[in-house]
Amino acid sequence: MTVADLLAGQHARVLAVQANPALEAKLREIGFCEGDGVQLIARGPLGGQPLAVRLNRRIIAMRDDEAAALVVEAIHG
């Protein structure tokens, strides 16, 4: 599952960043890395983009291709 697959409000933990080297570097510079907790806050009104994702205490706007590069496991409870 990836961040792009999460439902609004759902929490998850990043397992891996799987993308081409340029996109992987961009996501890591933003702050995404293995073990981080993320939450999908909302999807945009136009085709569901951009996605609003909470990473630690920040809210980040992401496109679907960026969100699909973040492999996660859902956190229940």
All heavy atoms as a GROMACS GRO file, in nm:
protein
  567
    1MET      N    1   0.085  -0.118   0.000
    1MET     CA    2   0.000   0.000   0.000
    1MET      C    3   0.089   0.124   0.000
    1MET      O    4   0.199   0.121   0.053
    1MET     CB    5  -0.092  -0.010   0.123
    1MET     CG    6  -0.127   0.117   0.191
    1MET     SD    7  -0.229   0.097   0.338
    1MET     CE    8  -0.388   0.084   0.264
    2THR      N    9   0.040   0.231  -0.057
    2THR     CA   10   0.115   0.356  -0.063
    2THR      C   11   0.032   0.468   0.000
    2THR      O   12  -0.087   0.450   0.027
    2THR     CB   13   0.151   0.395  -0.207
    2THR    OG1   14   0.030   0.430  -0.277
    2THR    CG2   15   0.223   0.282  -0.279
    3VAL      N   16   0.092   0.583   0.016
    3VAL     CA   17   0.019   0.699   0.068
    3VAL      C   18  -0.099   0.732  -0.024
    3VAL      O   19  -0.206   0.770   0.023
    3VAL     CB   20   0.114   0.821   0.084
    3VAL    CG1   21   0.035   0.947   0.112
    3VAL    CG2   22   0.214   0.795   0.195
    4ALA      N   23  -0.084   0.710  -0.154
    4ALA     CA   24  -0.192   0.737  -0.249
    4ALA      C   25  -0.313   0.649  -0.224
    4ALA      O   26  -0.424   0.683  -0.264
    4ALA     CB   27  -0.142   0.720  -0.392
    5ASP      N   28  -0.295   0.533  -0.157
    5ASP     CA   29  -0.404   0.439  -0.130
    5ASP      C   30  -0.477   0.468   0.000
    5ASP      O   31  -0.582   0.408   0.026
    5ASP     CB   32  -0.349   0.296  -0.123
    5ASP     CG   33  -0.284   0.253  -0.253
    5ASP    OD1   34  -0.338   0.285  -0.361
    5ASP    OD2   35  -0.178   0.187  -0.246
    6LEU      N   36  -0.423   0.556   0.084
    6LEU     CA   37  -0.484   0.583   0.214
    6LEU      C   38  -0.617   0.655   0.200
    6LEU      O   39  -0.640   0.729   0.103
    6LEU     CB   40  -0.390   0.668   0.300
    6LEU     CG   41  -0.258   0.605   0.342
    6LEU    CD1   42  -0.172   0.706   0.416
    6LEU    CD2   43  -0.281   0.481   0.428
    7LEU      N   44  -0.704   0.634   0.297
    7LEU     CA   45  -0.829   0.707   0.305
    7LEU      C   46  -0.807   0.833   0.387
    7LEU      O   47  -0.718   0.837   0.473
    7LEU     CB   48  -0.936   0.621   0.372
    7LEU     CG   49  -0.967   0.487   0.304
    7LEU    CD1   50  -1.062   0.405   0.391
    7LEU    CD2   51  -1.023   0.509   0.166
    8ALA      N   52  -0.888   0.934   0.364
    8ALA     CA   53  -0.875   1.059   0.440
    8ALA      C   54  -0.886   1.030   0.588
    8ALA      O   55  -0.975   0.958   0.633
    8ALA     CB   56  -0.983   1.158   0.397
    9GLY      N   57  -0.789   1.080   0.665
    9GLY     CA   58  -0.786   1.061   0.809
    9GLY      C   59  -0.706   0.939   0.853
    9GLY      O   60  -0.677   0.924   0.970
   10GLN      N   61  -0.669   0.853   0.759
   10GLN     CA   62  -0.599   0.730   0.794
   10GLN      C   63  -0.452   0.755   0.825
   10GLN      O   64  -0.385   0.834   0.761
   10GLN     CB   65  -0.610   0.630   0.678
   10GLN     CG   66  -0.565   0.491   0.711
   10GLN     CD   67  -0.598   0.392   0.600
   10GLN    OE1   68  -0.628   0.429   0.487
   10GLN    NE2   69  -0.591   0.264   0.633
   11HIS      N   70  -0.402   0.687   0.928
   11HIS     CA   71  -0.263   0.696   0.970
   11HIS      C   72  -0.184   0.578   0.917
   11HIS      O   73  -0.238   0.467   0.904
   11HIS     CB   74  -0.253   0.695   1.123
   11HIS     CG   75  -0.311   0.816   1.188
   11HIS    ND1   76  -0.235   0.924   1.226
   11HIS    CD2   77  -0.438   0.847   1.221
   11HIS    CE1   78  -0.313   1.015   1.280
   11HIS    NE2   79  -0.438   0.970   1.278
   12ALA      N   80  -0.055   0.600   0.889
   12ALA     CA   81   0.030   0.492   0.840
   12ALA      C   82   0.175   0.520   0.879
   12ALA      O   83   0.208   0.629   0.926
   12ALA     CB   84   0.018   0.480   0.688
   13ARG      N   85   0.259   0.419   0.858
   13ARG     CA   86   0.403   0.431   0.884
   13ARG      C   87   0.476   0.403   0.753
   13ARG      O   88   0.443   0.307   0.683
   13ARG     CB   89   0.445   0.330   0.990
   13ARG     CG   90   0.593   0.334   1.022
   13ARG     CD   91   0.629   0.247   1.141
   13ARG     NE   92   0.567   0.304   1.263
   13ARG     CZ   93   0.467   0.246   1.329
   13ARG    NH1   94   0.416   0.132   1.291
   13ARG    NH2   95   0.417   0.304   1.437
   14VAL      N   96   0.574   0.487   0.720
   14VAL     CA   97   0.651   0.470   0.597
   14VAL      C   98   0.742   0.348   0.610
   14VAL      O   99   0.819   0.336   0.704
   14VAL     CB  100   0.735   0.596   0.565
   14VAL    CG1  101   0.820   0.574   0.441
   14VAL    CG2  102   0.645   0.717   0.548
   15LEU      N  103   0.732   0.256   0.512
   15LEU     CA  104   0.819   0.138   0.507
   15LEU      C  105   0.935   0.158   0.411
   15LEU      O  106   1.044   0.108   0.435
   15LEU     CB  107   0.738   0.016   0.462
   15LEU     CG  108   0.624  -0.028   0.553
   15LEU    CD1  109   0.551  -0.147   0.491
   15LEU    CD2  110   0.676  -0.063   0.691
   16ALA      N  111   0.910   0.229   0.299
   16ALA     CA  112   1.014   0.248   0.198
   16ALA      C  113   0.978   0.365   0.108
   16ALA      O  114   0.862   0.401   0.093
   16ALA     CB  115   1.029   0.121   0.114
   17VAL      N  116   1.081   0.422   0.047
   17VAL     CA  117   1.064   0.523  -0.057
   17VAL      C  118   1.112   0.457  -0.186
   17VAL      O  119   1.230   0.426  -0.199
   17VAL     CB  120   1.146   0.650  -0.027
   17VAL    CG1  121   1.126   0.753  -0.136
   17VAL    CG2  122   1.110   0.707   0.109
   18GLN      N  123   1.017   0.430  -0.278
   18GLN     CA  124   1.050   0.360  -0.401
   18GLN      C  125   1.016   0.447  -0.521
   18GLN      O  126   0.900   0.458  -0.560
   18GLN     CB  127   0.973   0.228  -0.410
   18GLN     CG  128   1.013   0.129  -0.304
   18GLN     CD  129   0.938  -0.002  -0.315
   18GLN    OE1  130   0.834  -0.011  -0.378
   18GLN    NE2  131   0.993  -0.104  -0.252
   19ALA      N  132   1.119   0.511  -0.575
   19ALA     CA  133   1.099   0.602  -0.687
   19ALA      C  134   1.230   0.613  -0.764
   19ALA      O  135   1.333   0.561  -0.721
   19ALA     CB  136   1.056   0.739  -0.636
   20ASN      N  137   1.223   0.685  -0.876
   20ASN     CA  138   1.348   0.712  -0.948
   20ASN      C  139   1.436   0.796  -0.856
   20ASN      O  140   1.388   0.859  -0.762
   20ASN     CB  141   1.319   0.780  -1.082
   20ASN     CG  142   1.257   0.918  -1.066
   20ASN    OD1  143   1.317   1.007  -1.007
   20ASN    ND2  144   1.137   0.936  -1.117
   21PRO      N  145   1.566   0.797  -0.882
   21PRO     CA  146   1.658   0.865  -0.790
   21PRO      C  147   1.625   1.013  -0.764
   21PRO      O  148   1.637   1.059  -0.650
   21PRO     CB  149   1.794   0.851  -0.859
   21PRO     CG  150   1.782   0.726  -0.940
   21PRO     CD  151   1.639   0.724  -0.987
   22ALA      N  152   1.578   1.084  -0.865
   22ALA     CA  153   1.547   1.226  -0.846
   22ALA      C  154   1.428   1.245  -0.753
   22ALA      O  155   1.431   1.329  -0.662
   22ALA     CB  156   1.522   1.294  -0.980
   23LEU      N  157   1.322   1.167  -0.774
   23LEU     CA  158   1.203   1.180  -0.690
   23LEU      C  159   1.232   1.129  -0.549
   23LEU      O  160   1.189   1.189  -0.451
   23LEU     CB  161   1.084   1.104  -0.750
   23LEU     CG  162   0.954   1.110  -0.671
   23LEU    CD1  163   0.911   1.254  -0.641
   23LEU    CD2  164   0.845   1.035  -0.745
   24GLU      N  165   1.308   1.022  -0.538
   24GLU     CA  166   1.344   0.972  -0.406
   24GLU      C  167   1.422   1.077  -0.327
   24GLU      O  168   1.394   1.102  -0.210
   24GLU     CB  169   1.427   0.844  -0.415
   24GLU     CG  170   1.463   0.789  -0.280
   24GLU     CD  171   1.539   0.658  -0.284
   24GLU    OE1  172   1.546   0.594  -0.390
   24GLU    OE2  173   1.593   0.620  -0.177
   25ALA      N  174   1.517   1.142  -0.393
   25ALA     CA  175   1.595   1.247  -0.327
   25ALA      C  176   1.505   1.362  -0.284
   25ALA      O  177   1.520   1.415  -0.172
   25ALA     CB  178   1.705   1.297  -0.420
   26LYS      N  179   1.409   1.401  -0.369
   26LYS     CA  180   1.317   1.510  -0.335
   26LYS      C  181   1.234   1.475  -0.211
   26LYS      O  182   1.222   1.556  -0.119
   26LYS     CB  183   1.225   1.538  -0.454
   26LYS     CG  184   1.119   1.641  -0.427
   26LYS     CD  185   1.027   1.658  -0.545
   26LYS     CE  186   0.913   1.752  -0.512
   26LYS     NZ  187   0.816   1.764  -0.620
   27LEU      N  188   1.179   1.353  -0.209
   27LEU     CA  189   1.096   1.313  -0.096
   27LEU      C  190   1.178   1.304   0.033
   27LEU      O  191   1.132   1.343   0.140
   27LEU     CB  192   1.028   1.179  -0.125
   27LEU     CG  193   0.922   1.185  -0.236
   27LEU    CD1  194   0.878   1.044  -0.274
   27LEU    CD2  195   0.804   1.269  -0.194
   28ARG      N  196   1.300   1.258   0.023
   28ARG     CA  197   1.386   1.251   0.142
   28ARG      C  198   1.425   1.390   0.190
   28ARG      O  199   1.435   1.415   0.310
   28ARG     CB  200   1.508   1.164   0.114
   28ARG     CG  201   1.469   1.016   0.101
   28ARG     CD  202   1.588   0.925   0.100
   28ARG     NE  203   1.551   0.788   0.076
   28ARG     CZ  204   1.504   0.703   0.167
   28ARG    NH1  205   1.485   0.743   0.291
   28ARG    NH2  206   1.476   0.578   0.135
   29GLU      N  207   1.446   1.484   0.097
   29GLU     CA  208   1.477   1.622   0.135
   29GLU      C  209   1.359   1.687   0.207
   29GLU      O  210   1.377   1.766   0.300
   29GLU     CB  211   1.514   1.705   0.012
   29GLU     CG  212   1.652   1.674  -0.041
   29GLU     CD  213   1.683   1.747  -0.171
   29GLU    OE1  214   1.606   1.837  -0.211
   29GLU    OE2  215   1.784   1.714  -0.234
   30ILE      N  216   1.237   1.653   0.164
   30ILE     CA  217   1.118   1.704   0.231
   30ILE      C  218   1.112   1.651   0.374
   30ILE      O  219   1.064   1.717   0.465
   30ILE     CB  220   0.991   1.664   0.152
   30ILE    CG1  221   0.986   1.740   0.020
   30ILE    CG2  222   0.864   1.690   0.234
   30ILE    CD1  223   0.877   1.691  -0.074
   31GLY      N  224   1.163   1.528   0.393
   31GLY     CA  225   1.166   1.472   0.528
   31GLY      C  226   1.110   1.332   0.540
   31GLY      O  227   1.105   1.278   0.650
   32PHE      N  228   1.065   1.272   0.431
   32PHE     CA  229   1.011   1.136   0.438
   32PHE      C  230   1.123   1.035   0.450
   32PHE      O  231   1.219   1.038   0.373
   32PHE     CB  232   0.929   1.104   0.313
   32PHE     CG  233   0.800   1.179   0.305
   32PHE    CD1  234   0.789   1.294   0.228
   32PHE    CD2  235   0.688   1.136   0.375
   32PHE    CE1  236   0.671   1.364   0.220
   32PHE    CE2  237   0.569   1.206   0.368
   32PHE     CZ  238   0.560   1.319   0.290
   33CYS      N  239   1.112   0.947   0.548
   33CYS     CA  240   1.207   0.836   0.558
   33CYS      C  241   1.139   0.720   0.631
   33CYS      O  242   1.032   0.736   0.690
   33CYS     CB  243   1.337   0.876   0.625
   33CYS     SG  244   1.324   0.935   0.792
   34GLU      N  245   1.200   0.605   0.624
   34GLU     CA  246   1.145   0.484   0.682
   34GLU      C  247   1.119   0.504   0.831
   34GLU      O  248   1.200   0.560   0.902
   34GLU     CB  249   1.239   0.366   0.659
   34GLU     CG  250   1.250   0.323   0.514
   34GLU     CD  251   1.341   0.410   0.426
   34GLU    OE1  252   1.397   0.511   0.476
   34GLU    OE2  253   1.354   0.379   0.307
   35GLY      N  254   1.003   0.456   0.875
   35GLY     CA  255   0.966   0.466   1.015
   35GLY      C  256   0.882   0.588   1.050
   35GLY      O  257   0.824   0.593   1.158
   36ASP      N  258   0.876   0.686   0.962
   36ASP     CA  259   0.798   0.807   0.990
   36ASP      C  260   0.649   0.778   0.989
   36ASP      O  261   0.600   0.700   0.907
   36ASP     CB  262   0.825   0.916   0.885
   36ASP     CG  263   0.954   0.988   0.906
   36ASP    OD1  264   1.009   0.983   1.018
   36ASP    OD2  265   1.003   1.050   0.810
   37GLY      N  266   0.576   0.845   1.077
   37GLY     CA  267   0.431   0.838   1.076
   37GLY      C  268   0.375   0.943   0.982
   37GLY      O  269   0.423   1.056   0.978
   38VAL      N  270   0.275   0.904   0.903
   38VAL     CA  271   0.208   0.996   0.811
   38VAL      C  272   0.057   0.980   0.826
   38VAL      O  273   0.009   0.878   0.875
   38VAL     CB  274   0.249   0.971   0.663
   38VAL    CG1  275   0.396   1.000   0.641
   38VAL    CG2  276   0.215   0.830   0.618
   39GLN      N  277  -0.014   1.082   0.784
   39GLN     CA  278  -0.160   1.077   0.783
   39GLN      C  279  -0.210   1.150   0.659
   39GLN      O  280  -0.164   1.261   0.630
   39GLN     CB  281  -0.217   1.145   0.908
   39GLN     CG  282  -0.369   1.146   0.912
   39GLN     CD  283  -0.425   1.228   1.026
   39GLN    OE1  284  -0.357   1.315   1.081
   39GLN    NE2  285  -0.549   1.203   1.062
   40LEU      N  286  -0.302   1.087   0.587
   40LEU     CA  287  -0.366   1.155   0.475
   40LEU      C  288  -0.475   1.243   0.534
   40LEU      O  289  -0.570   1.193   0.595
   40LEU     CB  290  -0.424   1.056   0.375
   40LEU     CG  291  -0.495   1.120   0.256
   40LEU    CD1  292  -0.398   1.205   0.174
   40LEU    CD2  293  -0.560   1.016   0.169
   41ILE      N  294  -0.460   1.373   0.520
   41ILE     CA  295  -0.556   1.468   0.576
   41ILE      C  296  -0.677   1.483   0.482
   41ILE      O  297  -0.790   1.473   0.525
   41ILE     CB  298  -0.491   1.607   0.598
   41ILE    CG1  299  -0.371   1.596   0.691
   41ILE    CG2  300  -0.592   1.708   0.651
   41ILE    CD1  301  -0.403   1.550   0.829
   42ALA      N  302  -0.650   1.508   0.354
   42ALA     CA  303  -0.759   1.530   0.258
   42ALA      C  304  -0.707   1.517   0.116
   42ALA      O  305  -0.586   1.523   0.092
   42ALA     CB  306  -0.818   1.669   0.278
   43ARG      N  307  -0.800   1.502   0.024
   43ARG     CA  308  -0.770   1.502  -0.119
   43ARG      C  309  -0.829   1.628  -0.181
   43ARG      O  310  -0.936   1.674  -0.138
   43ARG     CB  311  -0.831   1.379  -0.187
   43ARG     CG  312  -0.767   1.250  -0.140
   43ARG     CD  313  -0.829   1.131  -0.211
   43ARG     NE  314  -0.767   1.009  -0.164
   43ARG     CZ  315  -0.656   0.956  -0.214
   43ARG    NH1  316  -0.596   1.015  -0.315
   43ARG    NH2  317  -0.605   0.846  -0.165
   44GLY      N  318  -0.761   1.680  -0.279
   44GLY     CA  319  -0.808   1.801  -0.346
   44GLY      C  320  -0.934   1.777  -0.427
   44GLY      O  321  -0.969   1.664  -0.458
   45PRO      N  322  -1.004   1.885  -0.463
   45PRO     CA  323  -1.132   1.873  -0.533
   45PRO      C  324  -1.120   1.837  -0.682
   45PRO      O  325  -1.216   1.790  -0.739
   45PRO     CB  326  -1.193   2.013  -0.516
   45PRO     CG  327  -1.074   2.103  -0.504
   45PRO     CD  328  -0.970   2.023  -0.431
   46LEU      N  329  -1.006   1.857  -0.742
   46LEU     CA  330  -0.991   1.833  -0.886
   46LEU      C  331  -0.919   1.701  -0.910
   46LEU      O  332  -0.796   1.695  -0.908
   46LEU     CB  333  -0.915   1.948  -0.953
   46LEU     CG  334  -0.980   2.086  -0.938
   46LEU    CD1  335  -0.891   2.194  -0.995
   46LEU    CD2  336  -1.116   2.086  -1.005
   47GLY      N  337  -0.994   1.595  -0.929
   47GLY     CA  338  -0.934   1.465  -0.953
   47GLY      C  339  -0.864   1.407  -0.831
   47GLY      O  340  -0.779   1.320  -0.844
   48GLY      N  341  -0.896   1.458  -0.714
   48GLY     CA  342  -0.836   1.407  -0.591
   48GLY      C  343  -0.695   1.455  -0.566
   48GLY      O  344  -0.626   1.403  -0.480
   49GLN      N  345  -0.650   1.556  -0.640
   49GLN     CA  346  -0.516   1.610  -0.621
   49GLN      C  347  -0.524   1.759  -0.594
   49GLN      O  348  -0.615   1.824  -0.642
   49GLN     CB  349  -0.432   1.585  -0.746
   49GLN     CG  350  -0.400   1.440  -0.764
   49GLN     CD  351  -0.293   1.420  -0.870
   49GLN    OE1  352  -0.187   1.477  -0.862
   49GLN    NE2  353  -0.325   1.339  -0.968
   50PRO      N  354  -0.430   1.814  -0.521
   50PRO     CA  355  -0.322   1.746  -0.451
   50PRO      C  356  -0.373   1.676  -0.325
   50PRO      O  357  -0.485   1.700  -0.280
   50PRO     CB  358  -0.226   1.859  -0.414
   50PRO     CG  359  -0.316   1.977  -0.395
   50PRO     CD  360  -0.427   1.959  -0.497
   51LEU      N  361  -0.288   1.593  -0.268
   51LEU     CA  362  -0.318   1.528  -0.142
   51LEU      C  363  -0.253   1.610  -0.031
   51LEU      O  364  -0.141   1.658  -0.047
   51LEU     CB  365  -0.259   1.387  -0.138
   51LEU     CG  366  -0.328   1.280  -0.220
   51LEU    CD1  367  -0.297   1.295  -0.366
   51LEU    CD2  368  -0.286   1.144  -0.172
   52ALA      N  369  -0.323   1.627   0.079
   52ALA     CA  370  -0.266   1.694   0.196
   52ALA      C  371  -0.224   1.584   0.293
   52ALA      O  372  -0.306   1.505   0.338
   52ALA     CB  373  -0.369   1.786   0.262
   53VAL      N  374  -0.094   1.577   0.320
   53VAL     CA  375  -0.037   1.470   0.403
   53VAL      C  376   0.033   1.533   0.523
   53VAL      O  377   0.112   1.626   0.508
   53VAL     CB  378   0.063   1.386   0.320
   53VAL    CG1  379   0.130   1.281   0.406
   53VAL    CG2  380  -0.006   1.323   0.201
   54ARG      N  381   0.002   1.480   0.642
   54ARG     CA  382   0.071   1.525   0.761
   54ARG      C  383   0.194   1.437   0.781
   54ARG      O  384   0.184   1.314   0.785
   54ARG     CB  385  -0.019   1.515   0.884
   54ARG     CG  386   0.050   1.568   1.012
   54ARG     CD  387  -0.034   1.549   1.138
   54ARG     NE  388  -0.174   1.581   1.120
   54ARG     CZ  389  -0.227   1.702   1.136
   54ARG    NH1  390  -0.151   1.803   1.170
   54ARG    NH2  391  -0.356   1.721   1.120
   55LEU      N  392   0.309   1.501   0.793
   55LEU     CA  393   0.435   1.433   0.823
   55LEU      C  394   0.489   1.500   0.948
   55LEU      O  395   0.526   1.618   0.945
   55LEU     CB  396   0.534   1.446   0.708
   55LEU     CG  397   0.676   1.398   0.735
   55LEU    CD1  398   0.678   1.246   0.757
   55LEU    CD2  399   0.770   1.435   0.621
   56ASN      N  400   0.490   1.425   1.057
   56ASN     CA  401   0.527   1.482   1.187
   56ASN      C  402   0.435   1.600   1.215
   56ASN      O  403   0.315   1.582   1.222
   56ASN     CB  404   0.676   1.517   1.191
   56ASN     CG  405   0.762   1.394   1.166
   56ASN    OD1  406   0.733   1.286   1.217
   56ASN    ND2  407   0.866   1.409   1.085
   57ARG      N  408   0.484   1.720   1.226
   57ARG     CA  409   0.397   1.835   1.257
   57ARG      C  410   0.370   1.923   1.137
   57ARG      O  411   0.314   2.032   1.152
   57ARG     CB  412   0.461   1.920   1.367
   57ARG     CG  413   0.473   1.845   1.496
   57ARG     CD  414   0.532   1.931   1.602
   57ARG     NE  415   0.570   1.848   1.716
   57ARG     CZ  416   0.631   1.892   1.821
   57ARG    NH1  417   0.665   2.019   1.829
   57ARG    NH2  418   0.662   1.811   1.919
   58ARG      N  419   0.409   1.878   1.018
   58ARG     CA  420   0.391   1.960   0.897
   58ARG      C  421   0.284   1.901   0.807
   58ARG      O  422   0.264   1.780   0.805
   58ARG     CB  423   0.522   1.967   0.818
   58ARG     CG  424   0.633   2.034   0.894
   58ARG     CD  425   0.759   2.041   0.812
   58ARG     NE  426   0.806   1.905   0.789
   58ARG     CZ  427   0.889   1.871   0.692
   58ARG    NH1  428   0.933   1.961   0.608
   58ARG    NH2  429   0.929   1.747   0.678
   59ILE      N  430   0.219   1.986   0.731
   59ILE     CA  431   0.124   1.943   0.629
   59ILE      C  432   0.192   1.968   0.494
   59ILE      O  433   0.238   2.080   0.468
   59ILE     CB  434  -0.009   2.021   0.637
   59ILE    CG1  435  -0.066   2.014   0.776
   59ILE    CG2  436  -0.103   1.974   0.528
   59ILE    CD1  437  -0.171   1.914   0.802
   60ILE      N  438   0.194   1.864   0.411
   60ILE     CA  439   0.262   1.871   0.282
   60ILE      C  440   0.162   1.841   0.172
   60ILE      O  441   0.086   1.745   0.182
   60ILE     CB  442   0.379   1.770   0.279
   60ILE    CG1  443   0.480   1.806   0.388
   60ILE    CG2  444   0.443   1.764   0.142
   60ILE    CD1  445   0.580   1.700   0.418
   61ALA      N  446   0.162   1.921   0.066
   61ALA     CA  447   0.079   1.895  -0.052
   61ALA      C  448   0.160   1.807  -0.146
   61ALA      O  449   0.276   1.836  -0.175
   61ALA     CB  450   0.041   2.026  -0.120
   62MET      N  451   0.097   1.699  -0.194
   62MET     CA  452   0.167   1.604  -0.280
   62MET      C  453   0.080   1.568  -0.400
   62MET      O  454  -0.042   1.564  -0.391
   62MET     CB  455   0.194   1.472  -0.206
   62MET     CG  456   0.268   1.485  -0.077
   62MET     SD  457   0.299   1.324  -0.005
   62MET     CE  458   0.436   1.273  -0.106
   63ARG      N  459   0.146   1.538  -0.511
   63ARG     CA  460   0.078   1.481  -0.627
   63ARG      C  461   0.068   1.330  -0.610
   63ARG      O  462   0.138   1.271  -0.527
   63ARG     CB  463   0.154   1.514  -0.755
   63ARG     CG  464   0.161   1.664  -0.783
   63ARG     CD  465   0.228   1.689  -0.916
   63ARG     NE  466   0.360   1.628  -0.920
   63ARG     CZ  467   0.475   1.692  -0.929
   63ARG    NH1  468   0.475   1.823  -0.936
   63ARG    NH2  469   0.589   1.629  -0.932
   64ASP      N  470  -0.019   1.268  -0.688
   64ASP     CA  471  -0.038   1.122  -0.679
   64ASP      C  472   0.090   1.044  -0.703
   64ASP      O  473   0.116   0.945  -0.635
   64ASP     CB  474  -0.144   1.076  -0.779
   64ASP     CG  475  -0.278   1.047  -0.714
   64ASP    OD1  476  -0.286   1.042  -0.590
   64ASP    OD2  477  -0.375   1.026  -0.789
   65ASP      N  478   0.172   1.087  -0.801
   65ASP     CA  479   0.294   1.012  -0.830
   65ASP      C  480   0.393   1.017  -0.713
   65ASP      O  481   0.463   0.920  -0.685
   65ASP     CB  482   0.360   1.059  -0.959
   65ASP     CG  483   0.406   1.204  -0.955
   65ASP    OD1  484   0.343   1.286  -0.884
   65ASP    OD2  485   0.504   1.236  -1.024
   66GLU      N  486   0.396   1.128  -0.643
   66GLU     CA  487   0.482   1.140  -0.525
   66GLU      C  488   0.430   1.050  -0.412
   66GLU      O  489   0.506   0.978  -0.348
   66GLU     CB  490   0.489   1.285  -0.478
   66GLU     CG  491   0.552   1.378  -0.578
   66GLU     CD  492   0.526   1.524  -0.549
   66GLU    OE1  493   0.426   1.558  -0.485
   66GLU    OE2  494   0.610   1.606  -0.592
   67ALA      N  495   0.298   1.054  -0.391
   67ALA     CA  496   0.238   0.973  -0.285
   67ALA      C  497   0.253   0.823  -0.315
   67ALA      O  498   0.270   0.743  -0.224
   67ALA     CB  499   0.091   1.010  -0.268
   68ALA      N  500   0.249   0.786  -0.442
   68ALA     CA  501   0.262   0.646  -0.481
   68ALA      C  502   0.403   0.593  -0.459
   68ALA      O  503   0.424   0.471  -0.456
   68ALA     CB  504   0.220   0.627  -0.626
   69ALA      N  505   0.499   0.681  -0.442
   69ALA     CA  506   0.638   0.639  -0.419
   69ALA      C  507   0.666   0.606  -0.273
   69ALA      O  508   0.771   0.553  -0.240
   69ALA     CB  509   0.734   0.749  -0.466
   70LEU      N  510   0.570   0.636  -0.186
   70LEU     CA  511   0.588   0.612  -0.042
   70LEU      C  512   0.510   0.487   0.000
   70LEU      O  513   0.388   0.490   0.012
   70LEU     CB  514   0.539   0.733   0.038
   70LEU     CG  515   0.617   0.862   0.014
   70LEU    CD1  516   0.543   0.980   0.071
   70LEU    CD2  517   0.757   0.851   0.071
   71VAL      N  518   0.581   0.378   0.017
   71VAL     CA  519   0.520   0.252   0.060
   71VAL      C  520   0.498   0.258   0.211
   71VAL      O  521   0.589   0.292   0.286
   71VAL     CB  522   0.612   0.133   0.024
   71VAL    CG1  523   0.551   0.002   0.070
   71VAL    CG2  524   0.640   0.130  -0.126
   72VAL      N  525   0.374   0.229   0.252
   72VAL     CA  526   0.338   0.243   0.393
   72VAL      C  527   0.263   0.120   0.442
   72VAL      O  528   0.214   0.039   0.363
   72VAL     CB  529   0.249   0.368   0.416
   72VAL    CG1  530   0.322   0.496   0.380
   72VAL    CG2  531   0.118   0.359   0.340
   73GLU      N  532   0.253   0.110   0.576
   73GLU     CA  533   0.163   0.014   0.638
   73GLU      C  534   0.065   0.093   0.723
   73GLU      O  535   0.104   0.188   0.794
   73GLU     CB  536   0.239  -0.088   0.723
   73GLU     CG  537   0.309  -0.031   0.844
   73GLU     CD  538   0.378  -0.136   0.928
   73GLU    OE1  539   0.354  -0.256   0.908
   73GLU    OE2  540   0.458  -0.097   1.015
   74ALA      N  541  -0.062   0.060   0.712
   74ALA     CA  542  -0.165   0.130   0.788
   74ALA      C  543  -0.147   0.102   0.937
   74ALA      O  544  -0.108  -0.008   0.976
   74ALA     CB  545  -0.303   0.088   0.742
   75ILE      N  546  -0.176   0.204   1.018
   75ILE     CA  547  -0.173   0.190   1.163
   75ILE      C  548  -0.318   0.189   1.209
   75ILE      O  549  -0.392   0.284   1.184
   75ILE     CB  550  -0.096   0.307   1.229
   75ILE    CG1  551   0.048   0.309   1.182
   75ILE    CG2  552  -0.105   0.296   1.380
   75ILE    CD1  553   0.125   0.430   1.229
   76HIS      N  554  -0.357   0.083   1.275
   76HIS     CA  555  -0.495   0.071   1.322
   76HIS      C  556  -0.500   0.100   1.471
   76HIS      O  557  -0.415   0.058   1.546
   76HIS     CB  558  -0.547  -0.070   1.296
   76HIS     CG  559  -0.542  -0.107   1.151
   76HIS    ND1  560  -0.629  -0.058   1.058
   76HIS    CD2  561  -0.455  -0.186   1.083
   76HIS    CE1  562  -0.599  -0.106   0.940
   76HIS    NE2  563  -0.493  -0.185   0.953
   77GLY      N  564  -0.605   0.173   1.508
   77GLY     CA  565  -0.625   0.198   1.650
   77GLY      C  566  -0.589   0.331   1.687
   77GLY      O  567  -0.552   0.410   1.741
   0.00000   0.00000   0.00000
